Amino acid sequence: MSPARKKQKLLRCPTCSKTVAAGDPEYPFCSERCRSIDLGKWASGVYRISSPILDPEVLEGLGEISKRSQDDDD
């Protein structure tokens, strides 16, 4: 493989699974349409980032942060 022919990074559009090159203007989507569809799914709540926090140490840390911010507000 010559230096001029670098391997191009390819990805599948998360909306329609069409192959998209890293240099494409709509990357990581294949088109503005797919980008808008994805945004609409986030806005309508189809996608969400949530999971219960089950680690007691993390819960304690969150409680301390919350308490400190309440004390700062007073």
VENWOPE-V714679 format. One record per pair of residues at least 12 apart in sequence whose C-alpha atoms are under 7 Angstrom apart, sorted by sequence separation. I is the first residue (numbers start at 1). J is the second residue. D is the distance in whole Angstrom. If there is no record, write none. Layout:
[[I	J	D] [I	J	D]]
//
This chain:
[[9	21	6] [10	22	6] [18	30	7] [8	21	7] [9	22	5] [13	28	6] [14	29	7] [13	29	5] [11	28	7] [13	30	6] [15	34	6] [15	38	7]]
//
